[in-house]
Amino acid sequence: MLYYTIILQHHNIAFKIHVDLIFPQAHIMSLNTQKEDFSYAYVHAVTATAGYSLQTATRRLDDSGIDATITVPGKLNSKRLPRFDIQIKSTSQDINKYSSIKYRLSIKNYDELREDDPFVPQLLILVLILDDVNDWLSQSEESLCLKQCGYWLSLRGQPPVDNLSTITVDIKRQNIFSPNALRMIMERIADGEPL
């Protein structure tokens, strides 16, 4: 903490006063932007741990429902550079009492993700984030902990819906987006299996 000292003199008695300087927290970005960046950091951490590459999409691809692409930088099961596109979302909902996560997805995103035979497979990754930004991360010399958890969902082949704006999708809580899950997903993609 920064402080400065004031010395006052009154009737030949000197007083030393330390005044703490308190700086207000600057809010450079909106909370929604912070959530988006934190979600990307989670996906980056999982992807790096699995030994894969994550490329963030350009604005043009983002407008088409692709936020990033995860790629194996080499061969996997004789397939060179297997990859899939992802759409990354975040939410702060409390899921502790439910067996699945219910998430409201825009019809535009739903239609993009439900393609029956996309050239590149596509997944939704939903990152659960705590309400208080101060609880998102804890760090010590031994560890860096990102809170809370990410989940994946394939909507490939899902039927069209008549809703005009949103649809609620169910994501199983066992679909945790972890390095092991990512390796399994990539193995299936390399083998040509649908997700």
PyRosetta script that sets phi, psi and omega in degrees:
from pyrosetta import init, pose_from_sequence

init()
pose = pose_from_sequence("MLYYTIILQHHNIAFKIHVDLIFPQAHIMSLNTQKEDFSYAYVHAVTATAGYSLQTATRRLDDSGIDATITVPGKLNSKRLPRFDIQIKSTSQDINKYSSIKYRLSIKNYDELREDDPFVPQLLILVLILDDVNDWLSQSEESLCLKQCGYWLSLRGQPPVDNLSTITVDIKRQNIFSPNALRMIMERIADGEPL")
pose.set_psi(1, 139.7)
pose.set_omega(1, 178.1)
pose.set_phi(2, -92.0)
pose.set_psi(2, 146.4)
pose.set_omega(2, 176.2)
pose.set_phi(3, -151.2)
pose.set_psi(3, 165.0)
pose.set_omega(3, 172.2)
pose.set_phi(4, -131.5)
pose.set_psi(4, 159.5)
pose.set_omega(4, -174.8)
pose.set_phi(5, -109.2)
pose.set_psi(5, 135.3)
pose.set_omega(5, 175.4)
pose.set_phi(6, -115.1)
pose.set_psi(6, 130.5)
pose.set_omega(6, 176.2)
pose.set_phi(7, -111.0)
pose.set_psi(7, 119.2)
pose.set_omega(7, 178.8)
pose.set_phi(8, -109.6)
pose.set_psi(8, 144.0)
pose.set_omega(8, 177.0)
pose.set_phi(9, -124.1)
pose.set_psi(9, 128.8)
pose.set_omega(9, -179.5)
pose.set_phi(10, -140.2)
pose.set_psi(10, 120.1)
pose.set_omega(10, -178.2)
pose.set_phi(11, 50.9)
pose.set_psi(11, 49.3)
pose.set_omega(11, 178.4)
pose.set_phi(12, 63.2)
pose.set_psi(12, 18.0)
pose.set_omega(12, 175.0)
pose.set_phi(13, -114.2)
pose.set_psi(13, 127.0)
pose.set_omega(13, -179.1)
pose.set_phi(14, -94.9)
pose.set_psi(14, 134.9)
pose.set_omega(14, 176.1)
pose.set_phi(15, -114.9)
pose.set_psi(15, 133.8)
pose.set_omega(15, 176.7)
pose.set_phi(16, -110.4)
pose.set_psi(16, 122.5)
pose.set_omega(16, -178.4)
pose.set_phi(17, -121.9)
pose.set_psi(17, 129.0)
pose.set_omega(17, 173.3)
pose.set_phi(18, -96.5)
pose.set_psi(18, 125.2)
pose.set_omega(18, 178.4)
pose.set_phi(19, -111.9)
pose.set_psi(19, 119.2)
pose.set_omega(19, 178.4)
pose.set_phi(20, -73.5)
pose.set_psi(20, 137.7)
pose.set_omega(20, 174.6)
pose.set_phi(21, -95.5)
pose.set_psi(21, 121.2)
pose.set_omega(21, 179.4)
pose.set_phi(22, -112.1)
pose.set_psi(22, 122.9)
pose.set_omega(22, -179.8)
pose.set_phi(23, -102.5)
pose.set_psi(23, 127.2)
pose.set_omega(23, 177.4)
pose.set_phi(24, -66.0)
pose.set_psi(24, 147.4)
pose.set_omega(24, 178.8)
pose.set_phi(25, -69.3)
pose.set_psi(25, 125.0)
pose.set_omega(25, 179.2)
pose.set_phi(26, -79.7)
pose.set_psi(26, 130.8)
pose.set_omega(26, 176.2)
pose.set_phi(27, -103.3)
pose.set_psi(27, 93.5)
pose.set_omega(27, -176.2)
pose.set_phi(28, -81.6)
pose.set_psi(28, -32.9)
pose.set_omega(28, -179.3)
pose.set_phi(29, -125.5)
pose.set_psi(29, 159.6)
pose.set_omega(29, 179.9)
pose.set_phi(30, -71.7)
pose.set_psi(30, 160.5)
pose.set_omega(30, 178.4)
pose.set_phi(31, -60.9)
pose.set_psi(31, -39.1)
pose.set_omega(31, 178.5)
pose.set_phi(32, -62.6)
pose.set_psi(32, -38.5)
pose.set_omega(32, 177.3)
pose.set_phi(33, -67.7)
pose.set_psi(33, -38.9)
pose.set_omega(33, 176.1)
pose.set_phi(34, -60.9)
pose.set_psi(34, -44.3)
pose.set_omega(34, 178.9)
pose.set_phi(35, -61.4)
pose.set_psi(35, -42.7)
pose.set_omega(35, 179.0)
pose.set_phi(36, -62.1)
pose.set_psi(36, -47.7)
pose.set_omega(36, 179.8)
pose.set_phi(37, -63.3)
pose.set_psi(37, -39.1)
pose.set_omega(37, 179.0)
pose.set_phi(38, -65.1)
pose.set_psi(38, -39.7)
pose.set_omega(38, 177.9)
pose.set_phi(39, -61.6)
pose.set_psi(39, -43.1)
pose.set_omega(39, 177.4)
pose.set_phi(40, -63.6)
pose.set_psi(40, -39.2)
pose.set_omega(40, 178.8)
pose.set_phi(41, -62.2)
pose.set_psi(41, -40.4)
pose.set_omega(41, 177.3)
pose.set_phi(42, -60.6)
pose.set_psi(42, -48.6)
pose.set_omega(42, -178.8)
pose.set_phi(43, -64.7)
pose.set_psi(43, -39.2)
pose.set_omega(43, 176.0)
pose.set_phi(44, -59.6)
pose.set_psi(44, -45.1)
pose.set_omega(44, -178.0)
pose.set_phi(45, -62.6)
pose.set_psi(45, -45.0)
pose.set_omega(45, 179.6)
pose.set_phi(46, -64.6)
pose.set_psi(46, -44.5)
pose.set_omega(46, -177.7)
pose.set_phi(47, -64.3)
pose.set_psi(47, -44.5)
pose.set_omega(47, 179.5)
pose.set_phi(48, -63.7)
pose.set_psi(48, -40.0)
pose.set_omega(48, 180.0)
pose.set_phi(49, -65.1)
pose.set_psi(49, -34.5)
pose.set_omega(49, 177.7)
pose.set_phi(50, -74.7)
pose.set_psi(50, -14.6)
pose.set_omega(50, -179.7)
pose.set_phi(51, 88.5)
pose.set_psi(51, 20.6)
pose.set_omega(51, -178.9)
pose.set_phi(52, -108.3)
pose.set_psi(52, 177.3)
pose.set_omega(52, -177.7)
pose.set_phi(53, -113.5)
pose.set_psi(53, 139.8)
pose.set_omega(53, 176.6)
pose.set_phi(54, -118.8)
pose.set_psi(54, 122.0)
pose.set_omega(54, 176.5)
pose.set_phi(55, -113.4)
pose.set_psi(55, 122.7)
pose.set_omega(55, 177.3)
pose.set_phi(56, -73.3)
pose.set_psi(56, 139.3)
pose.set_omega(56, -176.3)
pose.set_phi(57, -75.2)
pose.set_psi(57, 156.3)
pose.set_omega(57, 173.1)
pose.set_phi(58, -74.5)
pose.set_psi(58, 168.5)
pose.set_omega(58, 179.4)
pose.set_phi(59, -58.2)
pose.set_psi(59, -38.5)
pose.set_omega(59, -178.7)
pose.set_phi(60, -64.1)
pose.set_psi(60, -41.6)
pose.set_omega(60, 177.7)
pose.set_phi(61, -71.2)
pose.set_psi(61, -36.2)
pose.set_omega(61, 177.6)
pose.set_phi(62, -59.2)
pose.set_psi(62, -39.9)
pose.set_omega(62, 177.5)
pose.set_phi(63, -64.7)
pose.set_psi(63, -21.0)
pose.set_omega(63, 177.9)
pose.set_phi(64, -95.1)
pose.set_psi(64, 9.7)
pose.set_omega(64, 176.1)
pose.set_phi(65, 90.3)
pose.set_psi(65, 12.4)
pose.set_omega(65, 177.8)
pose.set_phi(66, -111.9)
pose.set_psi(66, 115.5)
pose.set_omega(66, 178.5)
pose.set_phi(67, -89.8)
pose.set_psi(67, -33.0)
pose.set_omega(67, -177.9)
pose.set_phi(68, -163.3)
pose.set_psi(68, 168.1)
pose.set_omega(68, 176.3)
pose.set_phi(69, -128.7)
pose.set_psi(69, 133.2)
pose.set_omega(69, 176.3)
pose.set_phi(70, -105.3)
pose.set_psi(70, 128.7)
pose.set_omega(70, -174.3)
pose.set_phi(71, -131.8)
pose.set_psi(71, 142.6)
pose.set_omega(71, 169.0)
pose.set_phi(72, -81.2)
pose.set_psi(72, 121.0)
pose.set_omega(72, -178.0)
pose.set_phi(73, -81.7)
pose.set_psi(73, 67.9)
pose.set_omega(73, -177.7)
pose.set_phi(74, 154.2)
pose.set_psi(74, -143.4)
pose.set_omega(74, -179.1)
pose.set_phi(75, -108.6)
pose.set_psi(75, 149.0)
pose.set_omega(75, 173.3)
pose.set_phi(76, -141.2)
pose.set_psi(76, 119.1)
pose.set_omega(76, -178.0)
pose.set_phi(77, 52.0)
pose.set_psi(77, 45.3)
pose.set_omega(77, 178.4)
pose.set_phi(78, 69.8)
pose.set_psi(78, 3.5)
pose.set_omega(78, 176.8)
pose.set_phi(79, -97.1)
pose.set_psi(79, 129.7)
pose.set_omega(79, -179.7)
pose.set_phi(80, -87.3)
pose.set_psi(80, 129.4)
pose.set_omega(80, 175.6)
pose.set_phi(81, 54.4)
pose.set_psi(81, 49.1)
pose.set_omega(81, 175.3)
pose.set_phi(82, -61.8)
pose.set_psi(82, 146.7)
pose.set_omega(82, -175.6)
pose.set_phi(83, -155.7)
pose.set_psi(83, 166.5)
pose.set_omega(83, 170.5)
pose.set_phi(84, -150.9)
pose.set_psi(84, 153.6)
pose.set_omega(84, 179.0)
pose.set_phi(85, -92.0)
pose.set_psi(85, 149.7)
pose.set_omega(85, 179.5)
pose.set_phi(86, -131.5)
pose.set_psi(86, 150.4)
pose.set_omega(86, 169.6)
pose.set_phi(87, -114.6)
pose.set_psi(87, 125.6)
pose.set_omega(87, -174.6)
pose.set_phi(88, -108.0)
pose.set_psi(88, 127.1)
pose.set_omega(88, 176.9)
pose.set_phi(89, -128.0)
pose.set_psi(89, 164.7)
pose.set_omega(89, 176.1)
pose.set_phi(90, -140.4)
pose.set_psi(90, 156.2)
pose.set_omega(90, 178.2)
pose.set_phi(91, -153.2)
pose.set_psi(91, 158.5)
pose.set_omega(91, 177.7)
pose.set_phi(92, -114.1)
pose.set_psi(92, 22.7)
pose.set_omega(92, -177.2)
pose.set_phi(93, -71.3)
pose.set_psi(93, 150.6)
pose.set_omega(93, 177.2)
pose.set_phi(94, -86.2)
pose.set_psi(94, 118.1)
pose.set_omega(94, -175.3)
pose.set_phi(95, -112.5)
pose.set_psi(95, 2.6)
pose.set_omega(95, -171.2)
pose.set_phi(96, -56.1)
pose.set_psi(96, -28.3)
pose.set_omega(96, -176.7)
pose.set_phi(97, -99.2)
pose.set_psi(97, 7.5)
pose.set_omega(97, -176.3)
pose.set_phi(98, -119.5)
pose.set_psi(98, 152.0)
pose.set_omega(98, 178.6)
pose.set_phi(99, -87.5)
pose.set_psi(99, -13.5)
pose.set_omega(99, 176.2)
pose.set_phi(100, -139.9)
pose.set_psi(100, 164.7)
pose.set_omega(100, 179.4)
pose.set_phi(101, -103.8)
pose.set_psi(101, 126.7)
pose.set_omega(101, 177.0)
pose.set_phi(102, -99.2)
pose.set_psi(102, 121.3)
pose.set_omega(102, -176.5)
pose.set_phi(103, -129.1)
pose.set_psi(103, 132.0)
pose.set_omega(103, 178.4)
pose.set_phi(104, -84.8)
pose.set_psi(104, 116.8)
pose.set_omega(104, -177.5)
pose.set_phi(105, -113.3)
pose.set_psi(105, 140.5)
pose.set_omega(105, 178.2)
pose.set_phi(106, -64.7)
pose.set_psi(106, 149.7)
pose.set_omega(106, 178.5)
pose.set_phi(107, -61.4)
pose.set_psi(107, -36.9)
pose.set_omega(107, 177.2)
pose.set_phi(108, -56.7)
pose.set_psi(108, -50.5)
pose.set_omega(108, -179.4)
pose.set_phi(109, -66.2)
pose.set_psi(109, -39.9)
pose.set_omega(109, 178.3)
pose.set_phi(110, -58.8)
pose.set_psi(110, -48.5)
pose.set_omega(110, -179.3)
pose.set_phi(111, -62.9)
pose.set_psi(111, -37.0)
pose.set_omega(111, 178.4)
pose.set_phi(112, -66.1)
pose.set_psi(112, -38.1)
pose.set_omega(112, -175.4)
pose.set_phi(113, -83.9)
pose.set_psi(113, -17.2)
pose.set_omega(113, -175.2)
pose.set_phi(114, -93.2)
pose.set_psi(114, 5.4)
pose.set_omega(114, 177.9)
pose.set_phi(115, -45.0)
pose.set_psi(115, 132.3)
pose.set_omega(115, -175.6)
pose.set_phi(116, -74.2)
pose.set_psi(116, -34.5)
pose.set_omega(116, -177.4)
pose.set_phi(117, -141.5)
pose.set_psi(117, 67.1)
pose.set_omega(117, -178.5)
pose.set_phi(118, -70.1)
pose.set_psi(118, 150.7)
pose.set_omega(118, 176.7)
pose.set_phi(119, -61.3)
pose.set_psi(119, -41.7)
pose.set_omega(119, 175.9)
pose.set_phi(120, -118.6)
pose.set_psi(120, 127.0)
pose.set_omega(120, 179.2)
pose.set_phi(121, -56.5)
pose.set_psi(121, 153.0)
pose.set_omega(121, -177.6)
pose.set_phi(122, -132.2)
pose.set_psi(122, 141.9)
pose.set_omega(122, 177.1)
pose.set_phi(123, -133.4)
pose.set_psi(123, 153.8)
pose.set_omega(123, 169.1)
pose.set_phi(124, -96.8)
pose.set_psi(124, 132.8)
pose.set_omega(124, 172.2)
pose.set_phi(125, -119.3)
pose.set_psi(125, 120.5)
pose.set_omega(125, -180.0)
pose.set_phi(126, -109.8)
pose.set_psi(126, 121.9)
pose.set_omega(126, 180.0)
pose.set_phi(127, -104.7)
pose.set_psi(127, 120.9)
pose.set_omega(127, 175.6)
pose.set_phi(128, -82.1)
pose.set_psi(128, 130.3)
pose.set_omega(128, -176.9)
pose.set_phi(129, -125.8)
pose.set_psi(129, 139.3)
pose.set_omega(129, 178.3)
pose.set_phi(130, -67.1)
pose.set_psi(130, 156.3)
pose.set_omega(130, -178.2)
pose.set_phi(131, -62.2)
pose.set_psi(131, -44.1)
pose.set_omega(131, -175.0)
pose.set_phi(132, -89.1)
pose.set_psi(132, 118.2)
pose.set_omega(132, -178.5)
pose.set_phi(133, -56.9)
pose.set_psi(133, -28.7)
pose.set_omega(133, 179.5)
pose.set_phi(134, -69.0)
pose.set_psi(134, -14.7)
pose.set_omega(134, 178.9)
pose.set_phi(135, -97.4)
pose.set_psi(135, -1.2)
pose.set_omega(135, -175.1)
pose.set_phi(136, -68.7)
pose.set_psi(136, -30.2)
pose.set_omega(136, -171.4)
pose.set_phi(137, -142.3)
pose.set_psi(137, 136.5)
pose.set_omega(137, 169.7)
pose.set_phi(138, -129.1)
pose.set_psi(138, 145.6)
pose.set_omega(138, -173.2)
pose.set_phi(139, -142.9)
pose.set_psi(139, 142.2)
pose.set_omega(139, 171.3)
pose.set_phi(140, -141.3)
pose.set_psi(140, -176.3)
pose.set_omega(140, 177.0)
pose.set_phi(141, -67.9)
pose.set_psi(141, -21.6)
pose.set_omega(141, -177.0)
pose.set_phi(142, -95.3)
pose.set_psi(142, -22.7)
pose.set_omega(142, -173.2)
pose.set_phi(143, -154.5)
pose.set_psi(143, 158.5)
pose.set_omega(143, 170.8)
pose.set_phi(144, -128.7)
pose.set_psi(144, 118.8)
pose.set_omega(144, -174.8)
pose.set_phi(145, -115.9)
pose.set_psi(145, 119.7)
pose.set_omega(145, 175.5)
pose.set_phi(146, -97.6)
pose.set_psi(146, 129.7)
pose.set_omega(146, -176.8)
pose.set_phi(147, -117.6)
pose.set_psi(147, 122.6)
pose.set_omega(147, 39.8)
pose.set_phi(148, -130.0)
pose.set_psi(148, -70.5)
pose.set_omega(148, -176.7)
pose.set_phi(149, -162.7)
pose.set_psi(149, 153.7)
pose.set_omega(149, 176.1)
pose.set_phi(150, -115.3)
pose.set_psi(150, 149.8)
pose.set_omega(150, -178.4)
pose.set_phi(151, -133.6)
pose.set_psi(151, 152.0)
pose.set_omega(151, -179.6)
pose.set_phi(152, -119.1)
pose.set_psi(152, 154.4)
pose.set_omega(152, 179.5)
pose.set_phi(153, -151.1)
pose.set_psi(153, 133.8)
pose.set_omega(153, 170.9)
pose.set_phi(154, -101.0)
pose.set_psi(154, 127.0)
pose.set_omega(154, 177.0)
pose.set_phi(155, -106.1)
pose.set_psi(155, 10.9)
pose.set_omega(155, -177.6)
pose.set_phi(156, -54.3)
pose.set_psi(156, 129.1)
pose.set_omega(156, 176.0)
pose.set_phi(157, 79.4)
pose.set_psi(157, 4.7)
pose.set_omega(157, 178.0)
pose.set_phi(158, -68.6)
pose.set_psi(158, 152.0)
pose.set_omega(158, -176.0)
pose.set_phi(159, -74.1)
pose.set_psi(159, 156.3)
pose.set_omega(159, 173.6)
pose.set_phi(160, -67.8)
pose.set_psi(160, 157.1)
pose.set_omega(160, 178.6)
pose.set_phi(161, -127.4)
pose.set_psi(161, 158.5)
pose.set_omega(161, -178.3)
pose.set_phi(162, -90.0)
pose.set_psi(162, -4.9)
pose.set_omega(162, -179.8)
pose.set_phi(163, -57.9)
pose.set_psi(163, 146.6)
pose.set_omega(163, -177.5)
pose.set_phi(164, -86.6)
pose.set_psi(164, -33.5)
pose.set_omega(164, -172.3)
pose.set_phi(165, -124.7)
pose.set_psi(165, -44.5)
pose.set_omega(165, -176.3)
pose.set_phi(166, -139.1)
pose.set_psi(166, 162.9)
pose.set_omega(166, 172.6)
pose.set_phi(167, -139.2)
pose.set_psi(167, 143.7)
pose.set_omega(167, 176.7)
pose.set_phi(168, -92.7)
pose.set_psi(168, 122.3)
pose.set_omega(168, 178.4)
pose.set_phi(169, -105.6)
pose.set_psi(169, 149.4)
pose.set_omega(169, 177.9)
pose.set_phi(170, -103.4)
pose.set_psi(170, 127.1)
pose.set_omega(170, 177.0)
pose.set_phi(171, -116.3)
pose.set_psi(171, 122.6)
pose.set_omega(171, 179.9)
pose.set_phi(172, -66.4)
pose.set_psi(172, 137.7)
pose.set_omega(172, -178.6)
pose.set_phi(173, -67.7)
pose.set_psi(173, -20.1)
pose.set_omega(173, 177.3)
pose.set_phi(174, -76.4)
pose.set_psi(174, -9.3)
pose.set_omega(174, 178.2)
pose.set_phi(175, -82.7)
pose.set_psi(175, 51.2)
pose.set_omega(175, 179.7)
pose.set_phi(176, -68.4)
pose.set_psi(176, 132.2)
pose.set_omega(176, 177.7)
pose.set_phi(177, -84.1)
pose.set_psi(177, 92.4)
pose.set_omega(177, -177.8)
pose.set_phi(178, -120.7)
pose.set_psi(178, 169.0)
pose.set_omega(178, 176.3)
pose.set_phi(179, -57.4)
pose.set_psi(179, -41.2)
pose.set_omega(179, 178.8)
pose.set_phi(180, -65.8)
pose.set_psi(180, -41.8)
pose.set_omega(180, 177.5)
pose.set_phi(181, -63.6)
pose.set_psi(181, -40.6)
pose.set_omega(181, 179.4)
pose.set_phi(182, -63.2)
pose.set_psi(182, -41.3)
pose.set_omega(182, 177.3)
pose.set_phi(183, -62.3)
pose.set_psi(183, -41.6)
pose.set_omega(183, 178.3)
pose.set_phi(184, -63.8)
pose.set_psi(184, -44.1)
pose.set_omega(184, 178.0)
pose.set_phi(185, -58.8)
pose.set_psi(185, -46.6)
pose.set_omega(185, -177.0)
pose.set_phi(186, -67.8)
pose.set_psi(186, -36.0)
pose.set_omega(186, 175.6)
pose.set_phi(187, -60.4)
pose.set_psi(187, -44.8)
pose.set_omega(187, -179.6)
pose.set_phi(188, -65.4)
pose.set_psi(188, -39.0)
pose.set_omega(188, 177.9)
pose.set_phi(189, -65.3)
pose.set_psi(189, -43.6)
pose.set_omega(189, 180.0)
pose.set_phi(190, -63.5)
pose.set_psi(190, -31.1)
pose.set_omega(190, 179.1)
pose.set_phi(191, -86.6)
pose.set_psi(191, 1.0)
pose.set_omega(191, 178.5)
pose.set_phi(192, 77.6)
pose.set_psi(192, 16.6)
pose.set_omega(192, -179.9)
pose.set_phi(193, -85.6)
pose.set_psi(193, 141.4)
pose.set_omega(193, 174.0)
pose.set_phi(194, -72.0)
pose.set_psi(194, 154.1)
pose.set_omega(194, 179.7)
pose.set_phi(195, -94.3)
pose.dump_pdb("model.pdb")
